[in-house]
Amino acid sequence: MAEALLKIEQLEERMINEEIEASTYKKYFQKFKMESARLREEIAHLEDGSEDNLQPATAVAPVSGQSGCHF
């Protein structure tokens, strides 16, 4: 995601320095904003999914001293 934000910053610098036209700026700004939004959604999905992945593991893990196995 940092890469997408860096691209936006560089694009803005090029626009300010009049290295690119407004139409080119708008085109790539939209592209990079969409990329950034997609990455944010993916990160949020992965963060939400990581909590779900932990629940089954904790549900079946025995509590210390209550496993029923005696050695």
CHARMM-style PDB file with segment names, atoms N, HN, CA, C and O in Angstrom:
ATOM      1  N   MET     1       0.815  -1.176   0.000  1.00  0.00      PROA
ATOM      2  CA  MET     1       0.000   0.000   0.000  1.00  0.00      PROA
ATOM      3  C   MET     1       0.870   1.255   0.000  1.00  0.00      PROA
ATOM      4  O   MET     1       0.509   2.270  -0.596  1.00  0.00      PROA
ATOM      5  N   ALA     2       1.983   1.180   0.653  1.00  0.00      PROA
ATOM      6  HN  ALA     2       2.276   0.356   1.138  1.00  0.00      PROA
ATOM      7  CA  ALA     2       2.902   2.316   0.679  1.00  0.00      PROA
ATOM      8  C   ALA     2       3.345   2.669  -0.730  1.00  0.00      PROA
ATOM      9  O   ALA     2       3.552   3.839  -1.053  1.00  0.00      PROA
ATOM     10  N   GLU     3       3.489   1.644  -1.568  1.00  0.00      PROA
ATOM     11  HN  GLU     3       3.321   0.694  -1.306  1.00  0.00      PROA
ATOM     12  CA  GLU     3       3.902   1.877  -2.950  1.00  0.00      PROA
ATOM     13  C   GLU     3       2.845   2.680  -3.714  1.00  0.00      PROA
ATOM     14  O   GLU     3       3.186   3.581  -4.481  1.00  0.00      PROA
ATOM     15  N   ALA     4       1.574   2.359  -3.508  1.00  0.00      PROA
ATOM     16  HN  ALA     4       1.297   1.628  -2.885  1.00  0.00      PROA
ATOM     17  CA  ALA     4       0.495   3.088  -4.180  1.00  0.00      PROA
ATOM     18  C   ALA     4       0.470   4.544  -3.711  1.00  0.00      PROA
ATOM     19  O   ALA     4       0.268   5.448  -4.521  1.00  0.00      PROA
ATOM     20  N   LEU     5       0.674   4.778  -2.419  1.00  0.00      PROA
ATOM     21  HN  LEU     5       0.838   4.043  -1.761  1.00  0.00      PROA
ATOM     22  CA  LEU     5       0.697   6.148  -1.908  1.00  0.00      PROA
ATOM     23  C   LEU     5       1.898   6.924  -2.439  1.00  0.00      PROA
ATOM     24  O   LEU     5       1.798   8.118  -2.718  1.00  0.00      PROA
ATOM     25  N   LEU     6       3.021   6.249  -2.578  1.00  0.00      PROA
ATOM     26  HN  LEU     6       3.102   5.278  -2.352  1.00  0.00      PROA
ATOM     27  CA  LEU     6       4.212   6.880  -3.142  1.00  0.00      PROA
ATOM     28  C   LEU     6       3.962   7.272  -4.596  1.00  0.00      PROA
ATOM     29  O   LEU     6       4.378   8.347  -5.028  1.00  0.00      PROA
ATOM     30  N   LYS     7       3.293   6.416  -5.343  1.00  0.00      PROA
ATOM     31  HN  LYS     7       2.955   5.543  -4.991  1.00  0.00      PROA
ATOM     32  CA  LYS     7       2.968   6.732  -6.733  1.00  0.00      PROA
ATOM     33  C   LYS     7       2.096   7.977  -6.819  1.00  0.00      PROA
ATOM     34  O   LYS     7       2.293   8.819  -7.695  1.00  0.00      PROA
ATOM     35  N   ILE     8       1.136   8.094  -5.912  1.00  0.00      PROA
ATOM     36  HN  ILE     8       0.976   7.410  -5.200  1.00  0.00      PROA
ATOM     37  CA  ILE     8       0.264   9.275  -5.896  1.00  0.00      PROA
ATOM     38  C   ILE     8       1.077  10.530  -5.583  1.00  0.00      PROA
ATOM     39  O   ILE     8       0.886  11.567  -6.217  1.00  0.00      PROA
ATOM     40  N   GLU     9       1.973  10.441  -4.617  1.00  0.00      PROA
ATOM     41  HN  GLU     9       2.128   9.599  -4.101  1.00  0.00      PROA
ATOM     42  CA  GLU     9       2.813  11.590  -4.270  1.00  0.00      PROA
ATOM     43  C   GLU     9       3.677  12.007  -5.455  1.00  0.00      PROA
ATOM     44  O   GLU     9       3.785  13.195  -5.760  1.00  0.00      PROA
ATOM     45  N   GLN    10       4.287  11.039  -6.117  1.00  0.00      PROA
ATOM     46  HN  GLN    10       4.200  10.074  -5.869  1.00  0.00      PROA
ATOM     47  CA  GLN    10       5.132  11.345  -7.269  1.00  0.00      PROA
ATOM     48  C   GLN    10       4.314  11.955  -8.405  1.00  0.00      PROA
ATOM     49  O   GLN    10       4.774  12.865  -9.094  1.00  0.00      PROA
ATOM     50  N   LEU    11       3.110  11.449  -8.588  1.00  0.00      PROA
ATOM     51  HN  LEU    11       2.737  10.710  -8.028  1.00  0.00      PROA
ATOM     52  CA  LEU    11       2.225  11.986  -9.613  1.00  0.00      PROA
ATOM     53  C   LEU    11       1.884  13.443  -9.307  1.00  0.00      PROA
ATOM     54  O   LEU    11       1.894  14.291 -10.199  1.00  0.00      PROA
ATOM     55  N   GLU    12       1.583  13.724  -8.042  1.00  0.00      PROA
ATOM     56  HN  GLU    12       1.574  13.035  -7.317  1.00  0.00      PROA
ATOM     57  CA  GLU    12       1.276  15.100  -7.643  1.00  0.00      PROA
ATOM     58  C   GLU    12       2.468  16.025  -7.869  1.00  0.00      PROA
ATOM     59  O   GLU    12       2.304  17.156  -8.328  1.00  0.00      PROA
ATOM     60  N   GLU    13       3.653  15.548  -7.550  1.00  0.00      PROA
ATOM     61  HN  GLU    13       3.786  14.629  -7.177  1.00  0.00      PROA
ATOM     62  CA  GLU    13       4.864  16.348  -7.768  1.00  0.00      PROA
ATOM     63  C   GLU    13       5.045  16.663  -9.242  1.00  0.00      PROA
ATOM     64  O   GLU    13       5.385  17.787  -9.611  1.00  0.00      PROA
ATOM     65  N   ARG    14       4.817  15.663 -10.080  1.00  0.00      PROA
ATOM     66  HN  ARG    14       4.540  14.750  -9.781  1.00  0.00      PROA
ATOM     67  CA  ARG    14       4.976  15.877 -11.522  1.00  0.00      PROA
ATOM     68  C   ARG    14       3.943  16.871 -12.047  1.00  0.00      PROA
ATOM     69  O   ARG    14       4.237  17.653 -12.952  1.00  0.00      PROA
ATOM     70  N   MET    15       2.739  16.844 -11.484  1.00  0.00      PROA
ATOM     71  HN  MET    15       2.501  16.209 -10.750  1.00  0.00      PROA
ATOM     72  CA  MET    15       1.704  17.795 -11.887  1.00  0.00      PROA
ATOM     73  C   MET    15       2.094  19.207 -11.446  1.00  0.00      PROA
ATOM     74  O   MET    15       1.978  20.161 -12.215  1.00  0.00      PROA
ATOM     75  N   ILE    16       2.555  19.326 -10.204  1.00  0.00      PROA
ATOM     76  HN  ILE    16       2.649  18.550  -9.580  1.00  0.00      PROA
ATOM     77  CA  ILE    16       2.967  20.632  -9.683  1.00  0.00      PROA
ATOM     78  C   ILE    16       4.120  21.200 -10.501  1.00  0.00      PROA
ATOM     79  O   ILE    16       4.159  22.399 -10.779  1.00  0.00      PROA
ATOM     80  N   ASN    17       5.049  20.346 -10.880  1.00  0.00      PROA
ATOM     81  HN  ASN    17       5.018  19.373 -10.653  1.00  0.00      PROA
ATOM     82  CA  ASN    17       6.214  20.780 -11.654  1.00  0.00      PROA
ATOM     83  C   ASN    17       5.906  20.911 -13.146  1.00  0.00      PROA
ATOM     84  O   ASN    17       6.802  21.152 -13.956  1.00  0.00      PROA
ATOM     85  N   GLU    18       4.642  20.753 -13.496  1.00  0.00      PROA
ATOM     86  HN  GLU    18       3.914  20.558 -12.838  1.00  0.00      PROA
ATOM     87  CA  GLU    18       4.172  20.875 -14.875  1.00  0.00      PROA
ATOM     88  C   GLU    18       4.892  19.915 -15.831  1.00  0.00      PROA
ATOM     89  O   GLU    18       5.148  20.252 -16.986  1.00  0.00      PROA
ATOM     90  N   GLU    19       5.212  18.721 -15.333  1.00  0.00      PROA
ATOM     91  HN  GLU    19       5.004  18.447 -14.394  1.00  0.00      PROA
ATOM     92  CA  GLU    19       5.838  17.696 -16.169  1.00  0.00      PROA
ATOM     93  C   GLU    19       4.789  16.868 -16.904  1.00  0.00      PROA
ATOM     94  O   GLU    19       5.088  16.231 -17.914  1.00  0.00      PROA
ATOM     95  N   ILE    20       3.546  16.882 -16.388  1.00  0.00      PROA
ATOM     96  HN  ILE    20       3.303  17.400 -15.568  1.00  0.00      PROA
ATOM     97  CA  ILE    20       2.462  16.147 -17.023  1.00  0.00      PROA
ATOM     98  C   ILE    20       1.238  17.052 -17.145  1.00  0.00      PROA
ATOM     99  O   ILE    20       1.100  18.034 -16.415  1.00  0.00      PROA
ATOM    100  N   GLU    21       0.356  16.705 -18.077  1.00  0.00      PROA
ATOM    101  HN  GLU    21       0.468  15.908 -18.669  1.00  0.00      PROA
ATOM    102  CA  GLU    21      -0.869  17.474 -18.272  1.00  0.00      PROA
ATOM    103  C   GLU    21      -1.927  17.047 -17.255  1.00  0.00      PROA
ATOM    104  O   GLU    21      -1.832  15.985 -16.639  1.00  0.00      PROA
ATOM    105  N   ALA    22      -2.920  17.891 -17.103  1.00  0.00      PROA
ATOM    106  HN  ALA    22      -2.997  18.753 -17.604  1.00  0.00      PROA
ATOM    107  CA  ALA    22      -3.994  17.626 -16.146  1.00  0.00      PROA
ATOM    108  C   ALA    22      -4.728  16.331 -16.481  1.00  0.00      PROA
ATOM    109  O   ALA    22      -5.102  15.585 -15.577  1.00  0.00      PROA
ATOM    110  N   SER    23      -4.937  16.058 -17.753  1.00  0.00      PROA
ATOM    111  HN  SER    23      -4.634  16.665 -18.487  1.00  0.00      PROA
ATOM    112  CA  SER    23      -5.653  14.836 -18.144  1.00  0.00      PROA
ATOM    113  C   SER    23      -4.866  13.587 -17.757  1.00  0.00      PROA
ATOM    114  O   SER    23      -5.451  12.586 -17.344  1.00  0.00      PROA
ATOM    115  N   THR    24      -3.555  13.646 -17.889  1.00  0.00      PROA
ATOM    116  HN  THR    24      -3.081  14.459 -18.224  1.00  0.00      PROA
ATOM    117  CA  THR    24      -2.710  12.516 -17.504  1.00  0.00      PROA
ATOM    118  C   THR    24      -2.739  12.336 -15.991  1.00  0.00      PROA
ATOM    119  O   THR    24      -2.804  11.213 -15.491  1.00  0.00      PROA
ATOM    120  N   TYR    25      -2.689  13.451 -15.269  1.00  0.00      PROA
ATOM    121  HN  TYR    25      -2.635  14.363 -15.675  1.00  0.00      PROA
ATOM    122  CA  TYR    25      -2.769  13.401 -13.808  1.00  0.00      PROA
ATOM    123  C   TYR    25      -4.067  12.748 -13.364  1.00  0.00      PROA
ATOM    124  O   TYR    25      -4.057  11.846 -12.527  1.00  0.00      PROA
ATOM    125  N   LYS    26      -5.182  13.199 -13.922  1.00  0.00      PROA
ATOM    126  HN  LYS    26      -5.190  13.932 -14.602  1.00  0.00      PROA
ATOM    127  CA  LYS    26      -6.489  12.662 -13.541  1.00  0.00      PROA
ATOM    128  C   LYS    26      -6.579  11.170 -13.820  1.00  0.00      PROA
ATOM    129  O   LYS    26      -7.098  10.408 -13.005  1.00  0.00      PROA
ATOM    130  N   LYS    27      -6.076  10.760 -14.969  1.00  0.00      PROA
ATOM    131  HN  LYS    27      -5.655  11.379 -15.632  1.00  0.00      PROA
ATOM    132  CA  LYS    27      -6.121   9.342 -15.350  1.00  0.00      PROA
ATOM    133  C   LYS    27      -5.361   8.482 -14.349  1.00  0.00      PROA
ATOM    134  O   LYS    27      -5.894   7.494 -13.844  1.00  0.00      PROA
ATOM    135  N   TYR    28      -4.131   8.851 -14.066  1.00  0.00      PROA
ATOM    136  HN  TYR    28      -3.698   9.654 -14.476  1.00  0.00      PROA
ATOM    137  CA  TYR    28      -3.313   8.029 -13.182  1.00  0.00      PROA
ATOM    138  C   TYR    28      -3.680   8.199 -11.710  1.00  0.00      PROA
ATOM    139  O   TYR    28      -3.527   7.268 -10.920  1.00  0.00      PROA
ATOM    140  N   PHE    29      -4.164   9.386 -11.339  1.00  0.00      PROA
ATOM    141  HN  PHE    29      -4.288  10.143 -11.981  1.00  0.00      PROA
ATOM    142  CA  PHE    29      -4.606   9.583  -9.968  1.00  0.00      PROA
ATOM    143  C   PHE    29      -5.749   8.625  -9.661  1.00  0.00      PROA
ATOM    144  O   PHE    29      -5.764   7.981  -8.611  1.00  0.00      PROA
ATOM    145  N   GLN    30      -6.707   8.533 -10.579  1.00  0.00      PROA
ATOM    146  HN  GLN    30      -6.696   9.056 -11.431  1.00  0.00      PROA
ATOM    147  CA  GLN    30      -7.835   7.624 -10.395  1.00  0.00      PROA
ATOM    148  C   GLN    30      -7.351   6.177 -10.304  1.00  0.00      PROA
ATOM    149  O   GLN    30      -7.822   5.411  -9.462  1.00  0.00      PROA
ATOM    150  N   LYS    31      -6.423   5.812 -11.161  1.00  0.00      PROA
ATOM    151  HN  LYS    31      -6.041   6.434 -11.844  1.00  0.00      PROA
ATOM    152  CA  LYS    31      -5.881   4.445 -11.163  1.00  0.00      PROA
ATOM    153  C   LYS    31      -5.194   4.125  -9.832  1.00  0.00      PROA
ATOM    154  O   LYS    31      -5.430   3.065  -9.252  1.00  0.00      PROA
ATOM    155  N   PHE    32      -4.359   5.022  -9.354  1.00  0.00      PROA
ATOM    156  HN  PHE    32      -4.167   5.883  -9.825  1.00  0.00      PROA
ATOM    157  CA  PHE    32      -3.625   4.777  -8.118  1.00  0.00      PROA
ATOM    158  C   PHE    32      -4.543   4.815  -6.897  1.00  0.00      PROA
ATOM    159  O   PHE    32      -4.321   4.075  -5.939  1.00  0.00      PROA
ATOM    160  N   LYS    33      -5.573   5.669  -6.919  1.00  0.00      PROA
ATOM    161  HN  LYS    33      -5.753   6.270  -7.697  1.00  0.00      PROA
ATOM    162  CA  LYS    33      -6.537   5.702  -5.823  1.00  0.00      PROA
ATOM    163  C   LYS    33      -7.306   4.389  -5.748  1.00  0.00      PROA
ATOM    164  O   LYS    33      -7.554   3.874  -4.658  1.00  0.00      PROA
ATOM    165  N   MET    34      -7.684   3.845  -6.906  1.00  0.00      PROA
ATOM    166  HN  MET    34      -7.482   4.263  -7.792  1.00  0.00      PROA
ATOM    167  CA  MET    34      -8.390   2.570  -6.940  1.00  0.00      PROA
ATOM    168  C   MET    34      -7.491   1.455  -6.421  1.00  0.00      PROA
ATOM    169  O   MET    34      -7.949   0.582  -5.685  1.00  0.00      PROA
ATOM    170  N   GLU    35      -6.227   1.479  -6.795  1.00  0.00      PROA
ATOM    171  HN  GLU    35      -5.855   2.189  -7.393  1.00  0.00      PROA
ATOM    172  CA  GLU    35      -5.266   0.483  -6.317  1.00  0.00      PROA
ATOM    173  C   GLU    35      -5.117   0.570  -4.796  1.00  0.00      PROA
ATOM    174  O   GLU    35      -5.084  -0.452  -4.110  1.00  0.00      PROA
ATOM    175  N   SER    36      -5.029   1.782  -4.283  1.00  0.00      PROA
ATOM    176  HN  SER    36      -5.056   2.612  -4.840  1.00  0.00      PROA
ATOM    177  CA  SER    36      -4.905   1.986  -2.839  1.00  0.00      PROA
ATOM    178  C   SER    36      -6.150   1.481  -2.112  1.00  0.00      PROA
ATOM    179  O   SER    36      -6.039   0.829  -1.074  1.00  0.00      PROA
ATOM    180  N   ALA    37      -7.325   1.774  -2.646  1.00  0.00      PROA
ATOM    181  HN  ALA    37      -7.415   2.303  -3.489  1.00  0.00      PROA
ATOM    182  CA  ALA    37      -8.576   1.329  -2.023  1.00  0.00      PROA
ATOM    183  C   ALA    37      -8.681  -0.194  -2.045  1.00  0.00      PROA
ATOM    184  O   ALA    37      -9.133  -0.800  -1.073  1.00  0.00      PROA
ATOM    185  N   ARG    38      -8.265  -0.813  -3.147  1.00  0.00      PROA
ATOM    186  HN  ARG    38      -7.897  -0.321  -3.936  1.00  0.00      PROA
ATOM    187  CA  ARG    38      -8.301  -2.273  -3.252  1.00  0.00      PROA
ATOM    188  C   ARG    38      -7.379  -2.905  -2.215  1.00  0.00      PROA
ATOM    189  O   ARG    38      -7.732  -3.899  -1.580  1.00  0.00      PROA
ATOM    190  N   LEU    39      -6.211  -2.326  -2.051  1.00  0.00      PROA
ATOM    191  HN  LEU    39      -5.924  -1.518  -2.566  1.00  0.00      PROA
ATOM    192  CA  LEU    39      -5.266  -2.854  -1.068  1.00  0.00      PROA
ATOM    193  C   LEU    39      -5.790  -2.686   0.362  1.00  0.00      PROA
ATOM    194  O   LEU    39      -5.600  -3.568   1.200  1.00  0.00      PROA
ATOM    195  N   ARG    40      -6.451  -1.554   0.641  1.00  0.00      PROA
ATOM    196  HN  ARG    40      -6.605  -0.838  -0.040  1.00  0.00      PROA
ATOM    197  CA  ARG    40      -7.035  -1.350   1.969  1.00  0.00      PROA
ATOM    198  C   ARG    40      -8.111  -2.382   2.254  1.00  0.00      PROA
ATOM    199  O   ARG    40      -8.185  -2.923   3.357  1.00  0.00      PROA
ATOM    200  N   GLU    41      -8.954  -2.657   1.246  1.00  0.00      PROA
ATOM    201  HN  GLU    41      -8.893  -2.218   0.350  1.00  0.00      PROA
ATOM    202  CA  GLU    41      -9.995  -3.665   1.414  1.00  0.00      PROA
ATOM    203  C   GLU    41      -9.393  -5.042   1.654  1.00  0.00      PROA
ATOM    204  O   GLU    41      -9.876  -5.802   2.492  1.00  0.00      PROA
ATOM    205  N   GLU    42      -8.337  -5.358   0.915  1.00  0.00      PROA
ATOM    206  HN  GLU    42      -7.943  -4.740   0.234  1.00  0.00      PROA
ATOM    207  CA  GLU    42      -7.680  -6.655   1.069  1.00  0.00      PROA
ATOM    208  C   GLU    42      -7.067  -6.790   2.462  1.00  0.00      PROA
ATOM    209  O   GLU    42      -7.163  -7.845   3.088  1.00  0.00      PROA
ATOM    210  N   ILE    43      -6.444  -5.729   2.940  1.00  0.00      PROA
ATOM    211  HN  ILE    43      -6.365  -4.871   2.432  1.00  0.00      PROA
ATOM    212  CA  ILE    43      -5.850  -5.745   4.280  1.00  0.00      PROA
ATOM    213  C   ILE    43      -6.932  -5.927   5.333  1.00  0.00      PROA
ATOM    214  O   ILE    43      -6.770  -6.711   6.268  1.00  0.00      PROA
ATOM    215  N   ALA    44      -8.034  -5.203   5.182  1.00  0.00      PROA
ATOM    216  HN  ALA    44      -8.165  -4.566   4.423  1.00  0.00      PROA
ATOM    217  CA  ALA    44      -9.135  -5.319   6.140  1.00  0.00      PROA
ATOM    218  C   ALA    44      -9.704  -6.727   6.130  1.00  0.00      PROA
ATOM    219  O   ALA    44     -10.024  -7.277   7.184  1.00  0.00      PROA
ATOM    220  N   HSD    45      -9.833  -7.312   4.950  1.00  0.00      PROA
ATOM    221  HN  HSD    45      -9.573  -6.866   4.094  1.00  0.00      PROA
ATOM    222  CA  HSD    45     -10.347  -8.679   4.840  1.00  0.00      PROA
ATOM    223  C   HSD    45      -9.401  -9.669   5.515  1.00  0.00      PROA
ATOM    224  O   HSD    45      -9.844 -10.585   6.207  1.00  0.00      PROA
ATOM    225  N   LEU    46      -8.122  -9.485   5.314  1.00  0.00      PROA
ATOM    226  HN  LEU    46      -7.761  -8.741   4.751  1.00  0.00      PROA
ATOM    227  CA  LEU    46      -7.144 -10.380   5.930  1.00  0.00      PROA
ATOM    228  C   LEU    46      -7.144 -10.225   7.449  1.00  0.00      PROA
ATOM    229  O   LEU    46      -7.011 -11.207   8.179  1.00  0.00      PROA
ATOM    230  N   GLU    47      -7.294  -8.994   7.918  1.00  0.00      PROA
ATOM    231  HN  GLU    47      -7.403  -8.196   7.326  1.00  0.00      PROA
ATOM    232  CA  GLU    47      -7.344  -8.778   9.365  1.00  0.00      PROA
ATOM    233  C   GLU    47      -8.591  -9.416   9.963  1.00  0.00      PROA
ATOM    234  O   GLU    47      -8.520 -10.031  11.027  1.00  0.00      PROA
ATOM    235  N   ASP    48      -9.716  -9.277   9.301  1.00  0.00      PROA
ATOM    236  HN  ASP    48      -9.773  -8.777   8.437  1.00  0.00      PROA
ATOM    237  CA  ASP    48     -10.947  -9.907   9.778  1.00  0.00      PROA
ATOM    238  C   ASP    48     -10.835 -11.419   9.740  1.00  0.00      PROA
ATOM    239  O   ASP    48     -11.286 -12.099  10.662  1.00  0.00      PROA
ATOM    240  N   GLY    49     -10.248 -11.944   8.699  1.00  0.00      PROA
ATOM    241  HN  GLY    49      -9.882 -11.392   7.950  1.00  0.00      PROA
ATOM    242  CA  GLY    49     -10.093 -13.385   8.538  1.00  0.00      PROA
ATOM    243  C   GLY    49      -9.147 -13.984   9.546  1.00  0.00      PROA
ATOM    244  O   GLY    49      -9.314 -15.142   9.930  1.00  0.00      PROA
ATOM    245  N   SER    50      -8.154 -13.228   9.989  1.00  0.00      PROA
ATOM    246  HN  SER    50      -8.018 -12.288   9.676  1.00  0.00      PROA
ATOM    247  CA  SER    50      -7.189 -13.777  10.944  1.00  0.00      PROA
ATOM    248  C   SER    50      -7.854 -14.065  12.280  1.00  0.00      PROA
ATOM    249  O   SER    50      -7.481 -15.018  12.963  1.00  0.00      PROA
ATOM    250  N   GLU    51      -8.825 -13.259  12.658  1.00  0.00      PROA
ATOM    251  HN  GLU    51      -9.128 -12.485  12.103  1.00  0.00      PROA
ATOM    252  CA  GLU    51      -9.541 -13.514  13.911  1.00  0.00      PROA
ATOM    253  C   GLU    51     -10.380 -14.779  13.796  1.00  0.00      PROA
ATOM    254  O   GLU    51     -10.459 -15.559  14.745  1.00  0.00      PROA
ATOM    255  N   ASP    52     -11.008 -14.987  12.642  1.00  0.00      PROA
ATOM    256  HN  ASP    52     -10.944 -14.354  11.871  1.00  0.00      PROA
ATOM    257  CA  ASP    52     -11.817 -16.184  12.424  1.00  0.00      PROA
ATOM    258  C   ASP    52     -10.956 -17.436  12.448  1.00  0.00      PROA
ATOM    259  O   ASP    52     -11.388 -18.485  12.927  1.00  0.00      PROA
ATOM    260  N   ASN    53      -9.735 -17.326  11.930  1.00  0.00      PROA
ATOM    261  HN  ASN    53      -9.384 -16.475  11.540  1.00  0.00      PROA
ATOM    262  CA  ASN    53      -8.846 -18.485  11.896  1.00  0.00      PROA
ATOM    263  C   ASN    53      -8.388 -18.896  13.288  1.00  0.00      PROA
ATOM    264  O   ASN    53      -8.059 -20.061  13.506  1.00  0.00      PROA
ATOM    265  N   LEU    54      -8.362 -17.967  14.227  1.00  0.00      PROA
ATOM    266  HN  LEU    54      -8.630 -17.020  14.050  1.00  0.00      PROA
ATOM    267  CA  LEU    54      -7.915 -18.294  15.571  1.00  0.00      PROA
ATOM    268  C   LEU    54      -9.003 -18.965  16.397  1.00  0.00      PROA
ATOM    269  O   LEU    54      -8.688 -19.739  17.301  1.00  0.00      PROA
ATOM    270  N   GLN    55     -10.245 -18.699  16.121  1.00  0.00      PROA
ATOM    271  HN  GLN    55     -10.501 -18.070  15.387  1.00  0.00      PROA
ATOM    272  CA  GLN    55     -11.331 -19.246  16.922  1.00  0.00      PROA
ATOM    273  C   GLN    55     -11.363 -20.769  16.939  1.00  0.00      PROA
ATOM    274  O   GLN    55     -11.487 -21.334  18.025  1.00  0.00      PROA
ATOM    275  N   PRO    56     -11.260 -21.471  15.817  1.00  0.00      PROA
ATOM    276  CA  PRO    56     -11.288 -22.932  15.896  1.00  0.00      PROA
ATOM    277  C   PRO    56     -10.112 -23.495  16.692  1.00  0.00      PROA
ATOM    278  O   PRO    56     -10.263 -24.496  17.393  1.00  0.00      PROA
ATOM    279  N   ALA    57      -8.957 -22.867  16.590  1.00  0.00      PROA
ATOM    280  HN  ALA    57      -8.835 -22.054  16.021  1.00  0.00      PROA
ATOM    281  CA  ALA    57      -7.789 -23.366  17.309  1.00  0.00      PROA
ATOM    282  C   ALA    57      -7.977 -23.233  18.822  1.00  0.00      PROA
ATOM    283  O   ALA    57      -7.590 -24.128  19.575  1.00  0.00      PROA
ATOM    284  N   THR    58      -8.552 -22.151  19.259  1.00  0.00      PROA
ATOM    285  HN  THR    58      -8.866 -21.425  18.648  1.00  0.00      PROA
ATOM    286  CA  THR    58      -8.748 -21.974  20.693  1.00  0.00      PROA
ATOM    287  C   THR    58      -9.916 -22.805  21.202  1.00  0.00      PROA
ATOM    288  O   THR    58      -9.961 -23.159  22.380  1.00  0.00      PROA
ATOM    289  N   ALA    59     -10.853 -23.114  20.328  1.00  0.00      PROA
ATOM    290  HN  ALA    59     -10.816 -22.826  19.371  1.00  0.00      PROA
ATOM    291  CA  ALA    59     -12.023 -23.900  20.744  1.00  0.00      PROA
ATOM    292  C   ALA    59     -11.647 -25.356  21.014  1.00  0.00      PROA
ATOM    293  O   ALA    59     -12.277 -25.999  21.853  1.00  0.00      PROA
ATOM    294  N   VAL    60     -10.645 -25.887  20.331  1.00  0.00      PROA
ATOM    295  HN  VAL    60     -10.133 -25.364  19.650  1.00  0.00      PROA
ATOM    296  CA  VAL    60     -10.279 -27.288  20.510  1.00  0.00      PROA
ATOM    297  C   VAL    60      -9.051 -27.473  21.386  1.00  0.00      PROA
ATOM    298  O   VAL    60      -8.713 -28.601  21.743  1.00  0.00      PROA
ATOM    299  N   ALA    61      -8.382 -26.388  21.736  1.00  0.00      PROA
ATOM    300  HN  ALA    61      -8.657 -25.471  21.446  1.00  0.00      PROA
ATOM    301  CA  ALA    61      -7.197 -26.500  22.571  1.00  0.00      PROA
ATOM    302  C   ALA    61      -7.612 -26.839  24.000  1.00  0.00      PROA
ATOM    303  O   ALA    61      -8.457 -26.158  24.580  1.00  0.00      PROA
ATOM    304  N   PRO    62      -7.021 -27.888  24.569  1.00  0.00      PROA
ATOM    305  CA  PRO    62      -7.392 -28.269  25.938  1.00  0.00      PROA
ATOM    306  C   PRO    62      -6.863 -27.258  26.945  1.00  0.00      PROA
ATOM    307  O   PRO    62      -5.814 -26.647  26.743  1.00  0.00      PROA
ATOM    308  N   VAL    63      -7.592 -27.096  28.006  1.00  0.00      PROA
ATOM    309  HN  VAL    63      -8.444 -27.592  28.170  1.00  0.00      PROA
ATOM    310  CA  VAL    63      -7.168 -26.232  29.093  1.00  0.00      PROA
ATOM    311  C   VAL    63      -6.162 -27.013  29.932  1.00  0.00      PROA
ATOM    312  O   VAL    63      -6.353 -28.203  30.182  1.00  0.00      PROA
ATOM    313  N   SER    64      -5.113 -26.363  30.357  1.00  0.00      PROA
ATOM    314  HN  SER    64      -4.957 -25.397  30.153  1.00  0.00      PROA
ATOM    315  CA  SER    64      -4.043 -27.019  31.092  1.00  0.00      PROA
ATOM    316  C   SER    64      -4.598 -27.782  32.299  1.00  0.00      PROA
ATOM    317  O   SER    64      -5.326 -27.220  33.117  1.00  0.00      PROA
ATOM    318  N   GLY    65      -4.244 -29.069  32.400  1.00  0.00      PROA
ATOM    319  HN  GLY    65      -3.653 -29.526  31.735  1.00  0.00      PROA
ATOM    320  CA  GLY    65      -4.643 -29.893  33.524  1.00  0.00      PROA
ATOM    321  C   GLY    65      -6.020 -30.532  33.378  1.00  0.00      PROA
ATOM    322  O   GLY    65      -6.438 -31.300  34.244  1.00  0.00      PROA
ATOM    323  N   GLN    66      -6.724 -30.228  32.301  1.00  0.00      PROA
ATOM    324  HN  GLN    66      -6.385 -29.604  31.597  1.00  0.00      PROA
ATOM    325  CA  GLN    66      -8.074 -30.785  32.127  1.00  0.00      PROA
ATOM    326  C   GLN    66      -8.187 -31.609  30.858  1.00  0.00      PROA
ATOM    327  O   GLN    66      -9.292 -31.787  30.344  1.00  0.00      PROA
ATOM    328  N   SER    67      -7.090 -32.112  30.344  1.00  0.00      PROA
ATOM    329  HN  SER    67      -6.193 -31.968  30.761  1.00  0.00      PROA
ATOM    330  CA  SER    67      -7.136 -32.828  29.077  1.00  0.00      PROA
ATOM    331  C   SER    67      -7.624 -34.257  29.232  1.00  0.00      PROA
ATOM    332  O   SER    67      -7.987 -34.882  28.236  1.00  0.00      PROA
ATOM    333  N   GLY    68      -7.645 -34.781  30.411  1.00  0.00      PROA
ATOM    334  HN  GLY    68      -7.351 -34.273  31.221  1.00  0.00      PROA
ATOM    335  CA  GLY    68      -8.119 -36.129  30.639  1.00  0.00      PROA
ATOM    336  C   GLY    68      -7.036 -37.174  30.441  1.00  0.00      PROA
ATOM    337  O   GLY    68      -7.272 -38.351  30.714  1.00  0.00      PROA
ATOM    338  N   CYS    69      -5.882 -36.790  29.985  1.00  0.00      PROA
ATOM    339  HN  CYS    69      -5.691 -35.834  29.763  1.00  0.00      PROA
ATOM    340  CA  CYS    69      -4.779 -37.740  29.801  1.00  0.00      PROA
ATOM    341  C   CYS    69      -3.911 -37.730  31.047  1.00  0.00      PROA
ATOM    342  O   CYS    69      -3.512 -36.672  31.534  1.00  0.00      PROA
ATOM    343  N   HSD    70      -3.626 -38.919  31.554  1.00  0.00      PROA
ATOM    344  HN  HSD    70      -3.950 -39.778  31.158  1.00  0.00      PROA
ATOM    345  CA  HSD    70      -2.768 -39.021  32.735  1.00  0.00      PROA
ATOM    346  C   HSD    70      -1.588 -39.902  32.389  1.00  0.00      PROA
ATOM    347  O   HSD    70      -1.763 -41.059  32.006  1.00  0.00      PROA
ATOM    348  N   PHE    71      -0.408 -39.374  32.520  1.00  0.00      PROA
ATOM    349  HN  PHE    71      -0.266 -38.434  32.831  1.00  0.00      PROA
ATOM    350  CA  PHE    71       0.809 -40.133  32.201  1.00  0.00      PROA
ATOM    351  C   PHE    71       1.530 -40.524  33.445  1.00  0.00      PROA
ATOM    352  OT1 PHE    71       2.576 -41.169  33.375  1.00  0.00      PROA
TER     353      PHE     71
END
